[in-house]
Amino acid sequence: MCTVSWLVENNDYHVFFNRDEQRSRSLALPPQQFTINRSETLMPIDPDGNGTWISTNEFGLTLCLLNYYQGITPQGALVSRGLLVKALSAKKTIQEAHQALQQSRLRDYASFSLLAFGYDIHGLFVQKTWQWSGKQLTQLQLCSPFTSSSVKFEQVSSSRFALANQMPMKSVADVKLYHQSHQPDKSHLSACMHRTDAKSVSMSHIHVSPQQSYFHYKNASPCSRQPFVTTELARS
């Protein structure tokens, strides 16, 4: 269960991501810089799988992965989906990521939705989404926000979209407030999710400009008073 939103301001883009996990899951390691296939990337690390769910790199490519609970789980031993994001994080463009995704052994992974954000050859913002159902890879056309849930998905999705439609969602402050919200109540329905067995465990805010990328990360529930910690990466 997670929620991702995005916003474009002039030639910059912003991606916001609430990671929802079981309360028993290990606390993730905060974003740090890695060199992967000679590409500089920023990403937090999930110590349980040694992968990640969100990354941004020196080329302005940002990736976000959400579990697709309504998909089919392939048979056999599965590889952590976070390792797929980690491998794709080194790609220079969305098109390169797409080609690598098509060439991957997707049947080794449980179903997922993968969102990519970046720029085209003209420097214009581009957003693409792929969904692996466990049998087939398809491309989705999305509007912000996008969400996933293992519990009452239709109800959760409707509630979070309804709140987004009620709020301005036109500035960084607006979207941040949405991700910290407990509307209509502090439960499985809210963007800042709280259940007895699971909750929103972190909030990411990635800001990509033509010169620099900033990864603002809160390693706690979005509603908490814990401050964001910022890691920077120069654009190539």
C-alpha positions in Angstrom: 0.0 0.0 0.0 1.5 3.3 -1.1 0.5 6.7 -2.6 2.5 8.7 -5.2 1.8 12.2 -6.5 3.6 14.5 -8.9 3.7 18.1 -9.8 5.5 20.2 -12.5 6.6 23.7 -11.8 8.2 25.5 -14.8 11.0 23.1 -15.8 11.2 21.4 -12.4 9.2 18.3 -11.3 8.4 17.0 -7.9 7.5 13.4 -6.9 5.9 12.6 -3.5 5.7 9.1 -2.2 4.2 7.6 1.0 5.5 4.1 1.7 3.0 2.0 3.5 4.3 -1.2 5.1 3.7 -3.7 7.9 4.7 -2.4 11.3 6.9 -5.4 11.8 9.0 -4.7 8.7 12.6 -3.4 9.2 13.2 0.3 9.1 14.6 1.4 5.8 18.0 3.0 5.5 17.7 6.6 4.4 18.7 7.8 0.9 22.3 7.7 0.0 24.3 8.0 -3.2 25.3 4.9 -5.1 27.3 4.3 -8.3 25.4 1.7 -10.4 26.8 0.8 -13.8 28.7 4.1 -13.8 25.5 6.1 -13.0 25.1 8.2 -9.9 21.8 7.5 -8.1 20.1 8.4 -4.8 17.8 5.8 -3.1 16.8 4.5 0.3 17.4 0.8 0.9 15.1 -1.8 2.3 17.3 -4.1 4.4 14.9 -7.0 4.2 15.4 -7.3 0.4 18.4 -5.0 -0.2 16.5 -3.2 -2.9 14.5 0.0 -3.1 11.1 1.3 -4.0 12.1 4.8 -5.2 15.2 6.3 -6.8 16.4 9.3 -8.7 19.6 9.6 -10.8 22.0 12.2 -12.3 20.1 12.1 -15.6 16.9 13.3 -14.0 15.2 9.9 -14.1 13.0 9.0 -11.1 11.4 5.6 -10.5 8.7 4.6 -8.1 7.4 1.0 -7.5 4.1 0.1 -5.9 2.8 -3.4 -5.2 -0.1 -4.4 -7.5 -2.1 -6.5 -5.1 -4.8 -7.3 -7.7 -2.3 -9.1 -9.9 -1.4 -12.7 -10.1 1.6 -14.1 -8.2 3.8 -16.2 -10.6 4.8 -19.7 -9.5 8.2 -20.5 -8.2 10.8 -18.6 -6.2 10.5 -14.9 -6.7 13.1 -12.1 -6.7 12.6 -8.9 -4.7 11.0 -6.2 -6.8 13.2 -3.7 -5.1 16.2 -5.2 -6.9 14.5 -4.5 -10.2 14.2 -0.8 -9.4 17.8 -0.7 -8.2 18.9 -2.1 -11.6 16.8 0.2 -13.6 17.9 3.2 -11.6 21.0 3.5 -13.7 19.2 4.2 -17.0 19.6 7.6 -18.6 16.1 7.9 -20.1 12.6 6.5 -19.7 13.0 4.8 -23.0 16.1 3.0 -21.8 14.3 1.9 -18.7 11.3 0.7 -20.8 13.6 -1.4 -23.0 15.4 -2.9 -20.0 12.1 -3.7 -18.3 10.9 -5.5 -21.5 14.1 -7.6 -21.5 13.8 -8.5 -17.8 12.6 -11.9 -16.6 9.4 -10.4 -15.2 8.0 -13.8 -14.3 10.6 -13.8 -11.5 8.8 -10.9 -9.8 5.4 -10.5 -8.0 3.0 -8.1 -9.7 3.8 -4.4 -9.5 3.2 -0.9 -10.9 6.3 1.1 -11.9 6.2 4.8 -12.5 8.9 6.7 -14.3 9.5 10.5 -14.4 12.0 12.4 -16.5 12.6 14.5 -19.5 12.5 13.9 -23.3 15.2 15.0 -25.8 13.6 18.4 -25.9 13.8 18.8 -22.1 10.1 18.5 -21.6 8.7 16.5 -18.6 7.5 13.0 -19.3 5.7 10.5 -17.1 5.2 6.8 -18.0 3.7 3.9 -16.0 4.0 0.1 -16.6 2.1 -2.5 -14.8 3.1 -6.2 -14.5 0.1 -8.3 -13.7 2.1 -11.5 -13.1 1.3 -12.5 -16.7 1.5 -9.4 -18.9 3.3 -6.1 -19.0 1.0 -3.1 -20.0 1.4 0.6 -20.1 -1.0 2.9 -18.1 -2.1 6.5 -18.6 -2.3 8.1 -15.2 -3.3 11.3 -13.5 -1.8 12.3 -10.1 -2.2 10.8 -7.5 -1.9 7.0 -7.9 -2.3 4.6 -5.1 -2.2 0.9 -4.1 -3.8 -1.1 -1.3 -4.0 -4.7 -0.1 -7.2 -3.9 1.8 -10.4 -2.7 0.2 -8.6 -1.3 -2.8 -11.7 0.3 -4.6 -12.8 2.0 -1.4 -9.3 3.2 -0.6 -8.6 4.4 -4.1 -11.9 6.3 -4.3 -11.3 8.0 -1.0 -7.8 9.2 -1.8 -8.8 10.4 -5.3 -11.8 12.2 -3.8 -9.6 14.1 -1.3 -7.2 15.0 -4.1 -10.1 16.5 -6.1 -11.2 18.5 -3.1 -7.7 20.0 -2.4 -5.9 22.5 -4.6 -2.9 20.2 -5.3 -1.3 23.1 -7.2 1.9 23.7 -5.1 4.5 21.7 -3.3 2.9 22.8 0.0 -0.6 21.6 -1.2 0.7 18.1 -2.2 2.8 17.7 0.9 -0.3 18.5 3.0 -2.3 15.9 1.0 0.3 13.2 1.8 0.2 14.1 5.5 -3.6 14.1 5.6 -5.8 11.9 7.7 -9.0 12.6 5.8 -11.7 11.3 6.0 -10.2 9.8 9.1 -7.0 8.3 10.4 -7.4 4.8 8.9 -6.7 2.7 5.9 -8.5 5.3 3.8 -6.2 8.3 4.4 -3.1 9.1 2.3 -1.2 9.0 5.6 -2.3 5.5 6.3 -2.8 4.0 9.8 -3.9 0.4 10.6 -3.3 -1.8 13.5 -1.0 -4.0 11.4 0.5 -1.4 9.0 1.0 2.3 8.5 2.7 4.9 6.3 6.3 4.4 7.4 8.1 7.1 5.4 7.5 10.0 3.0 9.8 10.9 0.1 9.8 14.2 -1.8 12.1 14.2 -4.8 12.7 17.6 -6.5 14.4 17.5 -9.9 15.7 20.6 -11.6 17.9 21.0 -14.7 20.9 21.5 -12.5 20.3 19.5 -9.3 18.2 16.8 -7.7 17.1 16.9 -4.1 15.8 13.9 -2.2 13.9 15.0 0.9 13.1 12.0 3.1 11.2 11.5 6.4 11.9 8.1 7.9 8.7 8.1 9.9 5.0 8.6 9.3 4.3 11.6 7.1 2.2 13.1 9.9 5.0 13.0 12.4 7.0 16.0 13.5 10.3 14.3 12.5 12.0 16.6 10.0 12.9 15.8 6.4 16.6 15.0 5.7 17.8 16.2 2.3 20.4 14.5 0.1 21.5 16.3 -3.1 22.8 15.0 -6.4 24.2 17.2 -9.3 22.6 16.6 -12.7 24.9 15.5 -15.5 
